[in-house]
Amino acid sequence: MGGTGVDEHAVMQLICEGCELAALTSAIGLKMPIEVLLAGTEGCLTLHEPFYKANRFTITPVEGEPRSYSVPYEGNGYQFQALEVMRCLNAGLLESPTMPLDETLQIMQTMDAIREQWGLKYPNE
């Protein structure tokens, strides 16, 4: 926690059902890569920065040489969420079958549990 009470940097380790493991880092005052690394038994996939609108990725197999690919990307990285909201509104849906409310609430509960461990409270709490 920074002097102003803001969570300036964090390291999180999440263990999910089925033994999946996620290691996450975030920081607002540090220069860090904005990448995603997905590792599995056959190798790794890296979404290069900024991961939320990556136009380059690398596949690194356990055996063999890494292969990098470039793909065109247009937008700011959040246009897919906006398009889904518009699709649901036009269809008269109250929630997206792609990202149902229950899943959103589960994510928020996880984030609240992480904040509780840090001792981070928002002014309205």
C-alpha positions in Angstrom: 0.0 0.0 0.0 1.3 3.4 -0.9 1.3 6.4 1.4 -2.1 7.6 0.0 -3.8 4.2 0.7 -3.7 3.2 -2.9 -2.6 -0.4 -3.8 0.4 0.7 -5.8 1.8 -2.8 -6.5 0.8 -6.3 -5.8 1.8 -9.9 -6.3 -1.0 -12.5 -6.2 -1.0 -16.3 -6.3 -4.3 -18.0 -7.2 -4.9 -21.7 -7.0 -8.0 -22.9 -8.8 -10.0 -26.1 -8.8 -8.1 -28.8 -10.7 -4.7 -27.4 -9.5 -4.4 -24.6 -12.0 -2.1 -21.9 -10.7 -2.0 -18.2 -11.6 0.7 -15.8 -10.6 -0.3 -12.2 -11.2 1.5 -8.9 -10.7 0.3 -5.3 -10.9 2.0 -2.0 -10.4 1.2 1.7 -11.1 4.6 3.2 -10.1 6.9 0.6 -11.7 7.8 0.0 -15.3 6.8 -3.7 -15.9 6.0 -5.7 -19.0 2.2 -5.7 -19.8 2.4 -9.3 -21.0 0.6 -12.6 -20.3 2.5 -15.9 -20.1 0.4 -19.1 -20.3 2.5 -22.1 -19.4 1.4 -25.7 -19.8 2.9 -29.2 -20.2 3.6 -28.7 -23.9 5.2 -25.3 -23.7 4.3 -21.6 -23.3 2.3 -18.9 -25.0 3.3 -15.3 -24.5 0.9 -12.5 -25.5 3.2 -9.5 -25.9 2.5 -6.1 -24.5 0.0 -4.7 -24.2 -1.6 -8.1 -23.7 -5.2 -6.7 -23.9 -4.6 -5.7 -27.5 -1.7 -7.8 -28.5 -0.6 -7.8 -32.1 2.2 -10.2 -31.5 2.5 -13.5 -29.7 5.1 -16.2 -29.2 4.7 -20.0 -28.9 7.6 -21.7 -27.0 7.3 -25.5 -27.1 9.1 -27.6 -24.4 11.2 -29.0 -27.2 12.0 -26.9 -30.2 12.5 -23.3 -31.0 10.1 -20.4 -30.1 8.0 -19.1 -33.0 6.7 -15.6 -33.0 3.6 -14.3 -35.0 2.2 -10.9 -35.7 -1.5 -10.3 -36.3 -3.3 -7.1 -37.1 -5.2 -5.6 -34.3 -7.6 -2.6 -34.4 -9.2 -1.0 -31.5 -8.3 -0.2 -27.9 -8.7 -3.7 -26.5 -12.1 -3.3 -25.0 -14.3 -3.1 -28.2 -15.3 -6.7 -27.8 -17.0 -6.0 -24.4 -18.8 -2.9 -25.9 -20.0 -5.0 -28.9 -21.3 -7.7 -26.6 -23.2 -5.2 -24.5 -24.8 -3.7 -27.6 -25.6 -7.2 -28.9 -27.3 -8.1 -25.6 -29.3 -4.9 -25.5 -30.5 -5.3 -29.1 -31.5 -8.9 -28.3 -33.4 -7.8 -25.1 -31.0 -9.8 -22.9 -30.4 -8.7 -19.3 -27.1 -10.5 -19.2 -24.6 -11.9 -21.6 -24.4 -15.7 -22.0 -20.7 -15.2 -22.8 -20.1 -13.5 -19.4 -23.0 -14.2 -17.1 -23.7 -12.2 -14.0 -22.8 -15.2 -11.7 -19.3 -15.3 -13.2 -18.8 -11.6 -12.8 -19.9 -11.8 -9.1 -17.4 -14.7 -8.5 -14.6 -12.6 -9.9 -15.6 -9.6 -7.7 -15.7 -12.0 -4.7 -12.2 -13.1 -5.5 -11.0 -9.5 -5.9 -12.7 -8.6 -2.6 -10.9 -11.5 -0.8 -7.6 -10.3 -2.2 -8.3 -6.7 -1.0 -9.2 -8.0 2.4 -5.9 -9.8 2.7 -4.1 -6.5 1.8 -6.2 -4.5 4.2 -7.5 -2.3 1.4 -10.9 -0.7 2.1 -12.7 1.7 -0.2 -14.2 4.9 1.4 -17.8 3.7 1.1 -17.0 0.5 3.1 
